[in-house]
Amino acid sequence: MSTIFFRIYLILFALVTQTLFAQNYPDGMADATLEVNSAKVPVKVYATTELGDLNTFPDRKVSGNVVIILNESNAEPAYFNYSALTLAKLNESGYQFLDKDYHLIAQAKPTEENIDTFRYAVKTAKPLTPADTVSLETPFMIWNPSKGIELGPITLHFYSLMFIFAFGFGYLLMNRIFKIDNVNQKYLEPLFTWTLIGTILGARMGHVIFYQPELFKEDFWSVFLPISTKNGLKFTGFSGLASHGATIALIFTTLYYSFKIIRKNPFWVYDRLGIVISLGGAFVRLGNFFNSEIIGKPVDPSSPFAILFPQQSSEYGLTVPRYPAQLFEAFGYVCLFVLLWILYRKTNKKYRQGWLFGLFFIILWAIRFFVEFLKEPQGDEFIRLGGLNTGQVLSIPFMIAGVIIMIVSKKFTITQAENEKPE
């Protein structure tokens, strides 16, 4: 087992060292190729979610051919007039507009009905014609999907859907675990309720306290409710969630559940909850991927990991090819889930109460610690130690706690008969 851990850490170390060779993009653009009727035209690719930056881009007088990737942030209905003026300014500067299939949009003047069809703004030495066959070739992947499923007037966001999957599969998995351990199913519903409360409130409070404490003054109600009161009332969902805060809250809610409801050693509950959380964490990071958030640092466009996130928030810096840090974490959490499930089902480690939980803490926060080397900061990170960021500093105590829990778990060993004793 120690050999497997060594190999995992070696792979993580190899990924970390790539940050030393991260690509620098001084002009905020990446190189690509526009294929026009089989002719390859070298172009610079630009994208931004800030309408103001898009409006001033033509003033930069960029030489050569340019492709601007437009996105939904550039065409929000509330700012239609400004968006229309910006697109008109681009058109006056020689830009032509293409739809998602790279077909030339004949009507260059946008309307409220068709503005969302404007996907690319292209400026080439030779203007495009409606008969031209156009495609964009990039050494990196462009991740610019719809953020949800349209259900009439309601949009089911993929981020919310991933949370539903996390809790849904978590419920089914814990149901399976309770059956294996001969635990009365009446204890499942309270566990689900307290886990949901601890996760949502803890994650939200953790994000605000560790990353955005200014919200307590600037937008107080957004701390506790999925709304924003800045620049008018707006439903936002809980867009800022921190796993460290969720973990702390879950520790306390699970203590209550263990002592007052199921009346078992808290480590017995933590051992099994860690298995479920590992899988749930992977779903949450997939949700972050759909939202183009918690992205990685800039990377060489030829890297197999390079992805451009046109919908990324400007808080992360330039919109250039980056590491898909969300997918790295999600993959790590899936591997952790598989490991814990095998140990739970195929070994007697579950009878040493706290051992699986300690291992869960060590590996989970080690994954987070190493991936942080590849990630951009989230908000104003005021907790730093040496070259470590807030996420890494907060992960260290959890890893140490995991080691201590694994050591003291010897004192809480039970027999198979004690574990499967009917409630």
Secondary structure as GFF3:
##gff-version 3
##sequence-region A 1 423
A	DSSP	alpha_helix	2	17	.	.	.	ID=ss1
A	DSSP	three_ten_helix	18	21	.	.	.	ID=ss2
A	DSSP	beta_strand	30	36	.	.	.	ID=ss3
A	DSSP	beta_strand	39	47	.	.	.	ID=ss4
A	DSSP	alpha_helix	51	56	.	.	.	ID=ss5
A	DSSP	three_ten_helix	57	60	.	.	.	ID=ss6
A	DSSP	beta_strand	66	69	.	.	.	ID=ss7
A	DSSP	three_ten_helix	72	75	.	.	.	ID=ss8
A	DSSP	three_ten_helix	77	79	.	.	.	ID=ss9
A	DSSP	alpha_helix	80	92	.	.	.	ID=ss10
A	DSSP	beta_strand	96	98	.	.	.	ID=ss11
A	DSSP	three_ten_helix	115	117	.	.	.	ID=ss12
A	DSSP	beta_strand	120	123	.	.	.	ID=ss13
A	DSSP	beta_strand	134	137	.	.	.	ID=ss14
A	DSSP	beta_strand	141	142	.	.	.	ID=ss15
A	DSSP	beta_strand	148	151	.	.	.	ID=ss16
A	DSSP	beta_strand	154	157	.	.	.	ID=ss17
A	DSSP	alpha_helix	158	180	.	.	.	ID=ss18
A	DSSP	three_ten_helix	185	187	.	.	.	ID=ss19
A	DSSP	alpha_helix	188	210	.	.	.	ID=ss20
A	DSSP	alpha_helix	215	218	.	.	.	ID=ss21
A	DSSP	alpha_helix	221	224	.	.	.	ID=ss22
A	DSSP	beta_strand	227	228	.	.	.	ID=ss23
A	DSSP	beta_strand	234	235	.	.	.	ID=ss24
A	DSSP	alpha_helix	243	256	.	.	.	ID=ss25
A	DSSP	pi_helix	257	262	.	.	.	ID=ss26
A	DSSP	alpha_helix	266	290	.	.	.	ID=ss27
A	DSSP	beta_strand	307	308	.	.	.	ID=ss28
A	DSSP	three_ten_helix	314	316	.	.	.	ID=ss29
A	DSSP	alpha_helix	325	346	.	.	.	ID=ss30
A	DSSP	three_ten_helix	349	351	.	.	.	ID=ss31
A	DSSP	alpha_helix	355	371	.	.	.	ID=ss32
A	DSSP	three_ten_helix	372	374	.	.	.	ID=ss33
A	DSSP	alpha_helix	390	408	.	.	.	ID=ss34
A	DSSP	three_ten_helix	409	412	.	.	.	ID=ss35
A	DSSP	alpha_helix	416	419	.	.	.	ID=ss36
###
